[in-house]
């Protein structure tokens, strides 16, 4: 099975926030659920981005894509990848929320080629939370790191106040 995912180890600042929170509380499921909701919601901006920072498709490929799918944003053809990352989780989505872990991604096989690029196709990254969002992201995805760290901090703070 092929799949593409983004793990927090790829972003040191987010991993640091998670680890710091886990020193204080032993369960981040609520915060991770809120982060997952934001992930799916903010991905809508990425997939509706008609030009964005992505290199233009070749004229030949664009023409073939237009004939088959109609005029769509660069990252959208059949909608399978988009739906796996923007709608409530479906059969192509990867979403696992644990007390101390969060895994989000897609099982769509061609996702890895867009995320990493190939010899013939430049990278069209669609999974990110950190500094790389500046190059590929939209305003909604560029703020993920701050929003997600804020979600964790708010959850931890709320839970600590309850204990007092």
N, C-alpha and C positions, 0 to 999 in steps of 0.2 A: 504494500500500500504506500502511495506517495502522499505526503502532506507537507504543509508549510506552516510554521508557527513562529511566534516571537516569545522567547523566554526571558524572564526578568534578568537573568545573568548577562544578557546583552546590553543592559543599561545599568551602569554602576550606581548612579544616583537613586534610581528607583529601588534597586536591590538593597541599597544602604537604608532607605526609608523603611522597607519591609522588615529588614533585620532588626533595626532599632525598635520598631513597634513590637516585634516578637520577643524582645527582651522585657517588655512591660506587660503584654497580654499574650495569651497562648492560642488565640483564635481570631483570625482576620476574615472569616467567611462573609460577614456582613459587608465589610469594606471591599472585599474582592467582588462581591455581587454588584455593588454600586459601580466599581471600576469596569466590570464587564458590560453593564448597561451603557456606560459612557463610551466604551470601545465600539459597541455596535452602532450607537447613535452617531458618533463622530466619524465613523467610517463612511457614512452616507455622503459626507462632504467630499471625501477622497474619490469615491466612485462616481460622483456627479461632476467632478472636475473635468471639463471638456478639453482643456489644453494643459493647464498647470505647468509644472516644471518638467514634464515628460518630453523626451525627444519625439518629434513627429514620426508617424508611421511612414514607411516607404509608400510612394504613390501606388505601386502595384498591390501591396498588401492592403492599403486603405480602400482601394477600389473593390478588392475581393471581399473585404469585411463589410463594406457598404452594401454590396449585392446580397450577401448572405444574411446580415443582421439589421440592415438599415444604418443610418448615421447614428453612432453611439459614441460616448466618451472613450478615450483610448483604452482604459482598463475594462471596458464592458463589451462583451460580444453576446454570448448566450445569456448572461446574467447569473450564471451558476456561481462564479467566484464572488461577485458582488453580493448575492443573496446569502452566501455562507458567512459573510462578514458584516452584513448590515441588518439582517432580519433576526428575529428570535432564532436561536440555534435550530438548525435543520440537519438533515442527514450528512451534509458536507461540512458542517461546523465542528470545530474542536473547542469544547468549553469544559473545563474541569476546575471546580472550585473546592478547595480543601481548607482546613483550618490554617495551614501554613503555606499553601501553594495555590497558584493560579496559572492555568495554561489555557491560552486562547489561540486559535488559528483556523486553518482550513484543510480539508482533505482533497480539495480540487487539485488534480494532478499537475495541471499547467501553472498553478500558482508559483511553484518554485522557480520556473523560468522567468516569470515577471519579476519576482522578488530579487533574484540574483543576476539576471541577465544571461545571455548566451553569446557565442562568437558572432552570431548574426543579428542579435537583438539587444539593444541597450537595456540596462536595468530599468524597470518601472516599479520601484519599490512601493508596496502598499501596506506593509506591516511595520510600524515604528512607534516609539513613544518619546525618544530622546532627541539629541542634537540633529540626527539625520532628517527629522521632520522638516527642518528649515528648507532643505533642498526639494523634497518631494511632497510635503504636506500642504494643507490648507490652514487657514486661521484656526479652524476648529481642532485640527490634529496637532498643531504646533504647541498648544497649551496643555497637552495631555499630561506631561510629566508633573507640572505644577498642580493640575487638578487632581491627579491620582494621589500624589503625596498629600495634598490637602484632605482628600477623602480619608486616607489612613489616619492622619493626625487628628481629624475631627472624631473619627470612630474611637480611637484610643482615648482621647480626652473625655468624650462622653461616658465611656465605660469606667474610667477612673473616677469621675464625679459620682457615678452611681455607687461605687464602693464606699465613698466617704459618708 
